Protein backbone atom coordinates (compact mmCIF):
# COMPACT_ATOMS: atom_id res chain seq x y z
CA UNK A 1 0.00 0.00 0.00
CA UNK A 2 1.27 3.48 -0.86
CA UNK A 3 -0.32 6.62 0.60
CA UNK A 4 0.50 10.22 -0.31
CA UNK A 5 -0.34 12.80 2.35
CA UNK A 6 -0.32 16.57 1.80
CA UNK A 7 0.42 19.01 4.64
CA UNK A 8 1.59 16.20 6.94
CA UNK A 9 2.89 17.05 10.41
CA UNK A 10 4.92 15.14 12.97
CA UNK A 11 3.40 15.65 16.43
CA UNK A 12 5.50 15.08 19.56
CA UNK A 13 3.41 14.55 22.70
CA UNK A 14 6.42 14.67 25.04
CA UNK A 15 7.86 17.90 23.60
CA UNK A 16 4.41 19.36 22.84
CA UNK A 17 5.60 20.43 19.41
CA UNK A 18 4.64 20.06 15.74
CA UNK A 19 7.00 19.75 12.79
CA UNK A 20 5.65 20.44 9.31
CA UNK A 21 6.68 17.70 6.85
CA UNK A 22 4.73 18.84 3.78
CA UNK A 23 3.95 16.10 1.24
CA UNK A 24 5.06 12.61 2.27
CA UNK A 25 4.82 9.11 0.83
CA UNK A 26 4.03 6.22 3.19
CA UNK A 27 5.04 2.87 1.75
CA UNK A 28 4.38 -0.49 3.33
CA UNK A 29 2.02 -3.32 4.09
CA UNK A 30 1.69 -2.57 7.81
CA UNK A 31 0.48 1.02 8.17
CA UNK A 32 -1.33 0.63 11.49
CA UNK A 33 -2.36 4.09 12.68
CA UNK A 34 -3.36 7.39 11.12
CA UNK A 35 -5.29 9.95 13.10
CA UNK A 36 -6.68 13.45 12.87
CA UNK A 37 -5.02 15.66 15.46
CA UNK A 38 -7.84 18.20 15.48
CA UNK A 39 -5.66 21.05 14.24
C-alpha positions as CSV (number, residue, x, y, z in Angstrom):
1,X,0.0,0.0,0.0
2,X,1.3,3.5,-0.9
3,X,-0.3,6.6,0.6
4,X,0.5,10.2,-0.3
5,X,-0.3,12.8,2.4
6,X,-0.3,16.6,1.8
7,X,0.4,19.0,4.6
8,X,1.6,16.2,6.9
9,X,2.9,17.1,10.4
10,X,4.9,15.1,13.0
11,X,3.4,15.7,16.4
12,X,5.5,15.1,19.6
13,X,3.4,14.6,22.7
14,X,6.4,14.7,25.0
15,X,7.9,17.9,23.6
16,X,4.4,19.4,22.8
17,X,5.6,20.4,19.4
18,X,4.6,20.1,15.7
19,X,7.0,19.7,12.8
20,X,5.6,20.4,9.3
21,X,6.7,17.7,6.9
22,X,4.7,18.8,3.8
23,X,4.0,16.1,1.2
24,X,5.1,12.6,2.3
25,X,4.8,9.1,0.8
26,X,4.0,6.2,3.2
27,X,5.0,2.9,1.8
28,X,4.4,-0.5,3.3
29,X,2.0,-3.3,4.1
30,X,1.7,-2.6,7.8
31,X,0.5,1.0,8.2
32,X,-1.3,0.6,11.5
33,X,-2.4,4.1,12.7
34,X,-3.4,7.4,11.1
35,X,-5.3,10.0,13.1
36,X,-6.7,13.4,12.9
37,X,-5.0,15.7,15.5
38,X,-7.8,18.2,15.5
39,X,-5.7,21.1,14.2
